[in-house]
Amino acid sequence: MSTRIAPSAALEAAIEELLAEGLGDGERLAEIGRLGARLVLQRAVEEEVTAFLSRARYERTSEARGSRNGNGPRQVRTAEGELKIQVPQIRGAAARFVSSVIPNGRTALRTRPLEALIIGGWVRGLSDRDIESLASEAGLGQISKSTVCEITKELRVRYQAFRARSWARWSC
Protein backbone atom coordinates (compact mmCIF):
# COMPACT_ATOMS: atom_id res chain seq x y z
CA MET A 1 0.00 0.00 0.00
CA SER A 2 1.31 3.44 -0.89
CA THR A 3 1.92 5.81 2.00
CA ARG A 4 0.24 8.57 0.02
CA ILE A 5 -3.09 6.77 0.10
CA ALA A 6 -5.15 7.36 3.23
CA PRO A 7 -5.80 4.15 5.20
CA SER A 8 -9.55 4.79 4.94
CA ALA A 9 -9.29 4.89 1.12
CA ALA A 10 -7.51 1.51 1.17
CA LEU A 11 -10.30 0.06 3.33
CA GLU A 12 -12.93 1.45 0.95
CA ALA A 13 -11.14 -0.25 -1.96
CA ALA A 14 -11.04 -3.57 -0.09
CA ILE A 15 -14.78 -3.34 0.62
CA GLU A 16 -15.55 -2.51 -3.01
CA GLU A 17 -13.45 -5.46 -4.16
CA LEU A 18 -15.30 -7.88 -1.87
CA LEU A 19 -18.67 -6.48 -2.97
CA ALA A 20 -17.69 -6.86 -6.64
CA GLU A 21 -16.96 -10.54 -6.04
CA GLY A 22 -20.40 -11.01 -4.49
CA LEU A 23 -21.65 -12.21 -1.15
CA GLY A 24 -21.28 -15.94 -1.72
CA ASP A 25 -21.14 -17.07 1.89
CA GLY A 26 -21.49 -15.92 5.48
CA GLU A 27 -17.75 -15.55 5.97
CA ARG A 28 -17.51 -12.99 3.16
CA LEU A 29 -20.38 -11.01 4.69
CA ALA A 30 -18.65 -11.15 8.08
CA GLU A 31 -15.42 -9.87 6.50
CA ILE A 32 -17.30 -6.95 4.93
CA GLY A 33 -18.76 -6.19 8.36
CA ARG A 34 -15.30 -6.20 9.97
CA LEU A 35 -13.92 -3.99 7.19
CA GLY A 36 -16.89 -1.64 7.61
CA ALA A 37 -16.25 -1.36 11.36
CA ARG A 38 -12.57 -0.68 10.68
CA LEU A 39 -13.52 1.97 8.09
CA VAL A 40 -15.77 3.82 10.54
CA LEU A 41 -13.06 3.87 13.22
CA GLN A 42 -10.35 4.77 10.70
CA ARG A 43 -12.30 7.72 9.32
CA ALA A 44 -13.10 8.94 12.83
CA VAL A 45 -9.40 8.90 13.78
CA GLU A 46 -8.40 10.61 10.53
CA GLU A 47 -10.99 13.36 11.10
CA GLU A 48 -9.78 13.74 14.66
CA VAL A 49 -6.19 14.25 13.43
CA THR A 50 -7.40 16.72 10.78
CA ALA A 51 -9.11 18.77 13.51
CA PHE A 52 -6.05 18.49 15.80
CA LEU A 53 -3.67 19.74 13.10
CA SER A 54 -6.16 22.30 11.70
CA ARG A 55 -5.55 20.99 8.17
CA ALA A 56 -6.28 18.06 5.87
CA ARG A 57 -3.73 15.60 4.48
CA TYR A 58 -1.15 17.35 2.28
CA GLU A 59 -2.82 20.72 2.85
CA ARG A 60 -0.48 23.62 3.63
CA THR A 61 -1.79 26.32 5.96
CA SER A 62 -0.30 28.90 8.28
CA GLU A 63 -2.55 27.65 11.13
CA ALA A 64 -1.06 24.12 11.04
CA ARG A 65 0.02 22.91 14.47
CA GLY A 66 2.29 20.05 13.39
CA SER A 67 2.43 17.44 10.65
CA ARG A 68 1.63 13.81 9.97
CA ASN A 69 4.59 11.45 10.00
CA GLY A 70 3.23 8.16 8.70
CA ASN A 71 0.87 5.78 10.46
CA GLY A 72 1.25 3.33 13.29
CA PRO A 73 -0.83 0.17 13.67
CA ARG A 74 -3.17 -0.03 16.65
CA GLN A 75 -5.28 -3.00 17.71
CA VAL A 76 -8.78 -2.19 18.92
CA ARG A 77 -10.52 -4.97 20.80
CA THR A 78 -14.26 -5.19 20.29
CA ALA A 79 -16.89 -7.87 20.72
CA GLU A 80 -16.44 -8.60 17.03
CA GLY A 81 -12.75 -9.37 17.59
CA GLU A 82 -9.58 -7.35 17.18
CA LEU A 83 -9.64 -4.66 14.52
CA LYS A 84 -6.43 -3.15 13.14
CA ILE A 85 -6.53 0.62 12.73
CA GLN A 86 -3.76 2.85 11.33
CA VAL A 87 -3.30 5.81 13.69
CA PRO A 88 -1.47 8.80 12.16
CA GLN A 89 1.75 9.73 13.93
CA ILE A 90 2.14 13.43 14.63
CA ARG A 91 5.37 15.41 14.85
CA GLY A 92 6.13 19.06 15.48
CA ALA A 93 2.97 19.69 17.50
CA ALA A 94 3.04 21.65 20.75
CA ALA A 95 0.75 19.10 22.43
CA ARG A 96 0.68 15.31 22.25
CA PHE A 97 -2.11 13.86 20.11
CA VAL A 98 -4.34 11.46 22.05
CA SER A 99 -7.28 9.91 20.26
CA SER A 100 -10.64 10.09 22.00
CA VAL A 101 -12.08 7.65 19.46
CA ILE A 102 -9.78 4.74 20.26
CA PRO A 103 -9.40 3.92 23.95
CA ASN A 104 -6.24 2.79 25.69
CA GLY A 105 -4.82 -0.12 23.68
CA ARG A 106 -4.78 -2.42 26.72
CA THR A 107 -8.52 -2.32 27.28
CA ALA A 108 -11.42 -3.75 25.33
CA LEU A 109 -14.28 -1.60 24.14
CA ARG A 110 -17.24 -2.44 26.32
CA THR A 111 -20.00 -3.39 23.93
CA ARG A 112 -23.30 -5.10 24.60
CA PRO A 113 -22.16 -8.45 23.11
CA LEU A 114 -19.01 -8.39 25.25
CA GLU A 115 -21.00 -7.62 28.39
CA ALA A 116 -23.51 -10.33 27.45
CA LEU A 117 -20.67 -12.85 27.16
CA ILE A 118 -19.28 -11.86 30.56
CA ILE A 119 -22.68 -11.80 32.27
CA GLY A 120 -23.67 -15.11 30.67
CA GLY A 121 -20.48 -16.76 31.92
CA TRP A 122 -20.93 -15.32 35.41
CA VAL A 123 -24.56 -16.43 35.65
CA ARG A 124 -23.46 -19.95 34.66
CA GLY A 125 -21.02 -19.96 37.56
CA LEU A 126 -17.74 -19.33 35.76
CA SER A 127 -15.01 -17.62 37.75
CA ASP A 128 -13.55 -14.29 36.64
CA ARG A 129 -10.46 -16.10 35.34
CA ASP A 130 -12.62 -18.58 33.40
CA ILE A 131 -14.56 -15.71 31.83
CA GLU A 132 -11.24 -14.04 30.94
CA SER A 133 -10.17 -17.27 29.16
CA LEU A 134 -13.57 -17.58 27.45
CA ALA A 135 -13.26 -14.07 26.00
CA SER A 136 -9.76 -14.87 24.73
CA GLU A 137 -10.96 -18.12 23.12
CA ALA A 138 -13.86 -16.24 21.51
CA GLY A 139 -11.32 -14.04 19.71
CA LEU A 140 -12.00 -10.91 21.74
CA GLY A 141 -8.38 -10.50 22.78
CA GLN A 142 -7.11 -10.22 26.31
CA ILE A 143 -9.68 -8.91 28.76
CA SER A 144 -8.31 -8.34 32.22
CA LYS A 145 -9.67 -10.05 35.30
CA SER A 146 -10.34 -6.60 36.77
CA THR A 147 -12.57 -5.68 33.79
CA VAL A 148 -14.53 -8.90 34.25
CA CYS A 149 -14.77 -8.22 37.98
CA GLU A 150 -15.99 -4.65 37.37
CA ILE A 151 -18.77 -5.82 35.04
CA THR A 152 -19.87 -8.61 37.40
CA LYS A 153 -19.90 -6.13 40.33
CA GLU A 154 -22.25 -3.91 38.33
CA LEU A 155 -24.43 -6.96 37.72
CA ARG A 156 -24.51 -7.77 41.45
CA VAL A 157 -25.58 -4.19 42.24
CA ARG A 158 -28.39 -4.34 39.66
CA TYR A 159 -29.49 -7.72 41.00
CA GLN A 160 -29.56 -6.45 44.61
CA ALA A 161 -31.63 -3.43 43.51
CA PHE A 162 -34.03 -5.78 41.73
CA ARG A 163 -34.40 -7.97 44.83
CA ALA A 164 -34.88 -4.96 47.14
CA ARG A 165 -37.73 -3.40 45.19
CA SER A 166 -41.24 -3.64 46.53
CA TRP A 167 -43.62 -6.19 45.04
CA ALA A 168 -46.65 -4.71 46.85
CA ARG A 169 -48.10 -3.08 43.75
CA TRP A 170 -47.99 -6.41 41.88
CA SER A 171 -49.98 -8.46 44.41
CA CYS A 172 -53.64 -9.14 43.78
C-alpha positions as CSV (number, residue, x, y, z in Angstrom):
1,M,0.0,0.0,0.0
2,S,1.3,3.4,-0.9
3,T,1.9,5.8,2.0
4,R,0.2,8.6,0.0
5,I,-3.1,6.8,0.1
6,A,-5.2,7.4,3.2
7,P,-5.8,4.2,5.2
8,S,-9.6,4.8,4.9
9,A,-9.3,4.9,1.1
10,A,-7.5,1.5,1.2
11,L,-10.3,0.1,3.3
12,E,-12.9,1.4,0.9
13,A,-11.1,-0.2,-2.0
14,A,-11.0,-3.6,-0.1
15,I,-14.8,-3.3,0.6
16,E,-15.5,-2.5,-3.0
17,E,-13.5,-5.5,-4.2
18,L,-15.3,-7.9,-1.9
19,L,-18.7,-6.5,-3.0
20,A,-17.7,-6.9,-6.6
21,E,-17.0,-10.5,-6.0
22,G,-20.4,-11.0,-4.5
23,L,-21.7,-12.2,-1.1
24,G,-21.3,-15.9,-1.7
25,D,-21.1,-17.1,1.9
26,G,-21.5,-15.9,5.5
27,E,-17.7,-15.6,6.0
28,R,-17.5,-13.0,3.2
29,L,-20.4,-11.0,4.7
30,A,-18.6,-11.1,8.1
31,E,-15.4,-9.9,6.5
32,I,-17.3,-6.9,4.9
33,G,-18.8,-6.2,8.4
34,R,-15.3,-6.2,10.0
35,L,-13.9,-4.0,7.2
36,G,-16.9,-1.6,7.6
37,A,-16.3,-1.4,11.4
38,R,-12.6,-0.7,10.7
39,L,-13.5,2.0,8.1
40,V,-15.8,3.8,10.5
41,L,-13.1,3.9,13.2
42,Q,-10.3,4.8,10.7
43,R,-12.3,7.7,9.3
44,A,-13.1,8.9,12.8
45,V,-9.4,8.9,13.8
46,E,-8.4,10.6,10.5
47,E,-11.0,13.4,11.1
48,E,-9.8,13.7,14.7
49,V,-6.2,14.2,13.4
50,T,-7.4,16.7,10.8
51,A,-9.1,18.8,13.5
52,F,-6.1,18.5,15.8
53,L,-3.7,19.7,13.1
54,S,-6.2,22.3,11.7
55,R,-5.6,21.0,8.2
56,A,-6.3,18.1,5.9
57,R,-3.7,15.6,4.5
58,Y,-1.1,17.4,2.3
59,E,-2.8,20.7,2.8
60,R,-0.5,23.6,3.6
61,T,-1.8,26.3,6.0
62,S,-0.3,28.9,8.3
63,E,-2.5,27.6,11.1
64,A,-1.1,24.1,11.0
65,R,0.0,22.9,14.5
66,G,2.3,20.0,13.4
67,S,2.4,17.4,10.7
68,R,1.6,13.8,10.0
69,N,4.6,11.4,10.0
70,G,3.2,8.2,8.7
71,N,0.9,5.8,10.5
72,G,1.3,3.3,13.3
73,P,-0.8,0.2,13.7
74,R,-3.2,0.0,16.6
75,Q,-5.3,-3.0,17.7
76,V,-8.8,-2.2,18.9
77,R,-10.5,-5.0,20.8
78,T,-14.3,-5.2,20.3
79,A,-16.9,-7.9,20.7
80,E,-16.4,-8.6,17.0
81,G,-12.8,-9.4,17.6
82,E,-9.6,-7.3,17.2
83,L,-9.6,-4.7,14.5
84,K,-6.4,-3.2,13.1
85,I,-6.5,0.6,12.7
86,Q,-3.8,2.9,11.3
87,V,-3.3,5.8,13.7
88,P,-1.5,8.8,12.2
89,Q,1.7,9.7,13.9
90,I,2.1,13.4,14.6
91,R,5.4,15.4,14.8
92,G,6.1,19.1,15.5
93,A,3.0,19.7,17.5
94,A,3.0,21.6,20.7
95,A,0.8,19.1,22.4
96,R,0.7,15.3,22.2
97,F,-2.1,13.9,20.1
98,V,-4.3,11.5,22.1
99,S,-7.3,9.9,20.3
100,S,-10.6,10.1,22.0
101,V,-12.1,7.6,19.5
102,I,-9.8,4.7,20.3
103,P,-9.4,3.9,24.0
104,N,-6.2,2.8,25.7
105,G,-4.8,-0.1,23.7
106,R,-4.8,-2.4,26.7
107,T,-8.5,-2.3,27.3
108,A,-11.4,-3.8,25.3
109,L,-14.3,-1.6,24.1
110,R,-17.2,-2.4,26.3
111,T,-20.0,-3.4,23.9
112,R,-23.3,-5.1,24.6
113,P,-22.2,-8.4,23.1
114,L,-19.0,-8.4,25.3
115,E,-21.0,-7.6,28.4
116,A,-23.5,-10.3,27.4
117,L,-20.7,-12.9,27.2
118,I,-19.3,-11.9,30.6
119,I,-22.7,-11.8,32.3
120,G,-23.7,-15.1,30.7
121,G,-20.5,-16.8,31.9
122,W,-20.9,-15.3,35.4
123,V,-24.6,-16.4,35.7
124,R,-23.5,-19.9,34.7
125,G,-21.0,-20.0,37.6
126,L,-17.7,-19.3,35.8
127,S,-15.0,-17.6,37.7
128,D,-13.6,-14.3,36.6
129,R,-10.5,-16.1,35.3
130,D,-12.6,-18.6,33.4
131,I,-14.6,-15.7,31.8
132,E,-11.2,-14.0,30.9
133,S,-10.2,-17.3,29.2
134,L,-13.6,-17.6,27.5
135,A,-13.3,-14.1,26.0
136,S,-9.8,-14.9,24.7
137,E,-11.0,-18.1,23.1
138,A,-13.9,-16.2,21.5
139,G,-11.3,-14.0,19.7
140,L,-12.0,-10.9,21.7
141,G,-8.4,-10.5,22.8
142,Q,-7.1,-10.2,26.3
143,I,-9.7,-8.9,28.8
144,S,-8.3,-8.3,32.2
145,K,-9.7,-10.1,35.3
146,S,-10.3,-6.6,36.8
147,T,-12.6,-5.7,33.8
148,V,-14.5,-8.9,34.2
149,C,-14.8,-8.2,38.0
150,E,-16.0,-4.6,37.4
151,I,-18.8,-5.8,35.0
152,T,-19.9,-8.6,37.4
153,K,-19.9,-6.1,40.3
154,E,-22.2,-3.9,38.3
155,L,-24.4,-7.0,37.7
156,R,-24.5,-7.8,41.5
157,V,-25.6,-4.2,42.2
158,R,-28.4,-4.3,39.7
159,Y,-29.5,-7.7,41.0
160,Q,-29.6,-6.4,44.6
161,A,-31.6,-3.4,43.5
162,F,-34.0,-5.8,41.7
163,R,-34.4,-8.0,44.8
164,A,-34.9,-5.0,47.1
165,R,-37.7,-3.4,45.2
166,S,-41.2,-3.6,46.5
167,W,-43.6,-6.2,45.0
168,A,-46.6,-4.7,46.9
169,R,-48.1,-3.1,43.7
170,W,-48.0,-6.4,41.9
171,S,-50.0,-8.5,44.4
172,C,-53.6,-9.1,43.8
